[in-house]
Amino acid sequence: MQLRRQLRSQRRSFTGLLRQQATARINRHIRAWFRQNHIQRFAGFCAFDGEPDLSWLMSQTNLRPHLPRVGRDNKMHFHPLAAQAHCHTKKPGIANRYGIAEPVKTVQVRLNQIQALLV
Protein backbone atom coordinates (compact mmCIF):
# COMPACT_ATOMS: atom_id res chain seq x y z
CA MET A 1 0.00 0.00 0.00
CA GLN A 2 2.92 2.34 0.77
CA LEU A 3 4.42 1.78 -2.69
CA ARG A 4 1.06 2.42 -4.35
CA ARG A 5 0.72 5.77 -2.54
CA GLN A 6 4.28 6.73 -3.44
CA LEU A 7 3.83 5.90 -7.13
CA ARG A 8 0.47 7.71 -7.25
CA SER A 9 2.12 10.79 -5.77
CA GLN A 10 4.90 10.67 -8.35
CA ARG A 11 2.37 10.23 -11.16
CA ARG A 12 0.39 13.26 -9.97
CA SER A 13 3.57 15.38 -9.90
CA PHE A 14 3.69 15.36 -13.73
CA THR A 15 1.88 18.55 -14.73
CA GLY A 16 1.56 20.92 -17.64
CA LEU A 17 4.02 20.56 -20.48
CA LEU A 18 5.88 17.70 -18.77
CA ARG A 19 2.64 15.66 -18.60
CA GLN A 20 1.81 16.43 -22.25
CA GLN A 21 5.26 15.37 -23.41
CA ALA A 22 5.23 12.19 -21.34
CA THR A 23 1.73 11.31 -22.57
CA ALA A 24 2.75 11.85 -26.20
CA ARG A 25 5.84 9.63 -25.75
CA ILE A 26 3.78 6.89 -24.08
CA ASN A 27 1.18 6.95 -26.88
CA ARG A 28 3.83 6.87 -29.64
CA HIS A 29 5.76 4.07 -27.95
CA ILE A 30 2.65 1.91 -27.52
CA ARG A 31 1.54 2.63 -31.11
CA ALA A 32 4.94 1.57 -32.46
CA TRP A 33 4.83 -1.61 -30.37
CA PHE A 34 1.30 -2.35 -31.66
CA ARG A 35 2.50 -1.96 -35.27
CA GLN A 36 5.53 -4.17 -34.69
CA ASN A 37 3.37 -6.89 -33.10
CA HIS A 38 0.34 -6.51 -35.40
CA ILE A 39 -1.95 -5.50 -32.52
CA GLN A 40 -5.37 -4.11 -33.44
CA ARG A 41 -7.72 -5.14 -30.65
CA PHE A 42 -6.63 -3.92 -27.24
CA ALA A 43 -8.02 -2.97 -23.87
CA GLY A 44 -7.11 0.41 -22.48
CA PHE A 45 -8.45 2.80 -19.89
CA CYS A 46 -9.70 6.33 -19.49
CA ALA A 47 -7.10 8.38 -17.63
CA PHE A 48 -7.94 8.85 -13.97
CA ASP A 49 -6.03 10.24 -11.02
CA GLY A 50 -2.97 11.33 -12.99
CA GLU A 51 -2.76 8.32 -15.31
CA PRO A 52 -1.49 8.87 -18.87
CA ASP A 53 -4.17 9.90 -21.37
CA LEU A 54 -4.52 7.23 -24.08
CA SER A 55 -7.20 9.11 -26.05
CA TRP A 56 -4.93 9.66 -29.06
CA LEU A 57 -4.07 5.96 -29.21
CA MET A 58 -7.73 4.96 -28.88
CA SER A 59 -8.72 7.30 -31.70
CA GLN A 60 -6.49 5.64 -34.32
CA THR A 61 -8.80 4.39 -37.08
CA ASN A 62 -7.12 1.02 -37.59
CA LEU A 63 -7.24 0.08 -33.89
CA ARG A 64 -10.14 -1.46 -32.00
CA PRO A 65 -10.01 -0.18 -28.42
CA HIS A 66 -12.01 -1.69 -25.58
CA LEU A 67 -12.63 -0.40 -22.09
CA PRO A 68 -13.31 -2.28 -18.87
CA ARG A 69 -16.58 -2.22 -16.96
CA VAL A 70 -16.85 -3.57 -13.46
CA GLY A 71 -19.87 -5.86 -13.40
CA ARG A 72 -22.23 -6.64 -10.58
CA ASP A 73 -20.05 -9.68 -9.98
CA ASN A 74 -17.14 -7.24 -9.24
CA LYS A 75 -15.25 -8.66 -12.21
CA MET A 76 -13.85 -6.65 -15.09
CA HIS A 77 -15.63 -7.11 -18.43
CA PHE A 78 -14.45 -5.53 -21.69
CA HIS A 79 -16.63 -3.65 -24.17
CA PRO A 80 -15.76 -1.86 -27.43
CA LEU A 81 -15.22 1.87 -27.16
CA ALA A 82 -17.83 3.49 -29.41
CA ALA A 83 -16.33 5.55 -32.24
CA GLN A 84 -17.98 8.75 -31.02
CA ALA A 85 -16.86 8.28 -27.41
CA HIS A 86 -13.91 10.13 -25.94
CA CYS A 87 -12.35 9.56 -22.55
CA HIS A 88 -11.22 13.14 -22.04
CA THR A 89 -14.82 14.36 -22.19
CA LYS A 90 -16.03 11.56 -19.90
CA LYS A 91 -18.41 10.37 -22.64
CA PRO A 92 -17.51 6.70 -23.10
CA GLY A 93 -20.48 5.80 -20.95
CA ILE A 94 -21.06 6.34 -17.29
CA ALA A 95 -18.87 6.74 -14.26
CA ASN A 96 -18.57 3.74 -11.98
CA ARG A 97 -18.66 3.83 -8.19
CA TYR A 98 -15.06 5.12 -8.15
CA GLY A 99 -15.83 7.99 -10.55
CA ILE A 100 -13.99 6.30 -13.43
CA ALA A 101 -15.60 6.54 -16.88
CA GLU A 102 -16.77 3.22 -18.30
CA PRO A 103 -18.12 2.29 -21.73
CA VAL A 104 -21.79 1.82 -22.36
CA LYS A 105 -22.65 -1.82 -21.77
CA THR A 106 -22.66 -3.52 -25.16
CA VAL A 107 -21.56 -6.86 -26.46
CA GLN A 108 -18.99 -8.15 -24.02
CA VAL A 109 -15.67 -9.23 -25.53
CA ARG A 110 -13.93 -12.25 -24.07
CA LEU A 111 -10.48 -11.59 -22.68
CA ASN A 112 -8.93 -14.11 -25.09
CA GLN A 113 -10.11 -11.87 -27.97
CA ILE A 114 -8.01 -8.96 -26.68
CA GLN A 115 -4.49 -8.89 -28.13
CA ALA A 116 -3.00 -6.43 -25.63
CA LEU A 117 -4.08 -5.19 -22.21
CA LEU A 118 -2.83 -1.78 -21.05
CA VAL A 119 -2.81 -1.22 -17.31
C-alpha positions in Angstrom: 0.0 0.0 0.0 2.9 2.3 0.8 4.4 1.8 -2.7 1.1 2.4 -4.3 0.7 5.8 -2.5 4.3 6.7 -3.4 3.8 5.9 -7.1 0.5 7.7 -7.3 2.1 10.8 -5.8 4.9 10.7 -8.4 2.4 10.2 -11.2 0.4 13.3 -10.0 3.6 15.4 -9.9 3.7 15.4 -13.7 1.9 18.6 -14.7 1.6 20.9 -17.6 4.0 20.6 -20.5 5.9 17.7 -18.8 2.6 15.7 -18.6 1.8 16.4 -22.2 5.3 15.4 -23.4 5.2 12.2 -21.3 1.7 11.3 -22.6 2.8 11.8 -26.2 5.8 9.6 -25.8 3.8 6.9 -24.1 1.2 6.9 -26.9 3.8 6.9 -29.6 5.8 4.1 -27.9 2.7 1.9 -27.5 1.5 2.6 -31.1 4.9 1.6 -32.5 4.8 -1.6 -30.4 1.3 -2.3 -31.7 2.5 -2.0 -35.3 5.5 -4.2 -34.7 3.4 -6.9 -33.1 0.3 -6.5 -35.4 -1.9 -5.5 -32.5 -5.4 -4.1 -33.4 -7.7 -5.1 -30.6 -6.6 -3.9 -27.2 -8.0 -3.0 -23.9 -7.1 0.4 -22.5 -8.4 2.8 -19.9 -9.7 6.3 -19.5 -7.1 8.4 -17.6 -7.9 8.9 -14.0 -6.0 10.2 -11.0 -3.0 11.3 -13.0 -2.8 8.3 -15.3 -1.5 8.9 -18.9 -4.2 9.9 -21.4 -4.5 7.2 -24.1 -7.2 9.1 -26.1 -4.9 9.7 -29.1 -4.1 6.0 -29.2 -7.7 5.0 -28.9 -8.7 7.3 -31.7 -6.5 5.6 -34.3 -8.8 4.4 -37.1 -7.1 1.0 -37.6 -7.2 0.1 -33.9 -10.1 -1.5 -32.0 -10.0 -0.2 -28.4 -12.0 -1.7 -25.6 -12.6 -0.4 -22.1 -13.3 -2.3 -18.9 -16.6 -2.2 -17.0 -16.8 -3.6 -13.5 -19.9 -5.9 -13.4 -22.2 -6.6 -10.6 -20.0 -9.7 -10.0 -17.1 -7.2 -9.2 -15.2 -8.7 -12.2 -13.9 -6.6 -15.1 -15.6 -7.1 -18.4 -14.4 -5.5 -21.7 -16.6 -3.6 -24.2 -15.8 -1.9 -27.4 -15.2 1.9 -27.2 -17.8 3.5 -29.4 -16.3 5.6 -32.2 -18.0 8.7 -31.0 -16.9 8.3 -27.4 -13.9 10.1 -25.9 -12.3 9.6 -22.6 -11.2 13.1 -22.0 -14.8 14.4 -22.2 -16.0 11.6 -19.9 -18.4 10.4 -22.6 -17.5 6.7 -23.1 -20.5 5.8 -20.9 -21.1 6.3 -17.3 -18.9 6.7 -14.3 -18.6 3.7 -12.0 -18.7 3.8 -8.2 -15.1 5.1 -8.1 -15.8 8.0 -10.5 -14.0 6.3 -13.4 -15.6 6.5 -16.9 -16.8 3.2 -18.3 -18.1 2.3 -21.7 -21.8 1.8 -22.4 -22.6 -1.8 -21.8 -22.7 -3.5 -25.2 -21.6 -6.9 -26.5 -19.0 -8.2 -24.0 -15.7 -9.2 -25.5 -13.9 -12.3 -24.1 -10.5 -11.6 -22.7 -8.9 -14.1 -25.1 -10.1 -11.9 -28.0 -8.0 -9.0 -26.7 -4.5 -8.9 -28.1 -3.0 -6.4 -25.6 -4.1 -5.2 -22.2 -2.8 -1.8 -21.1 -2.8 -1.2 -17.3 
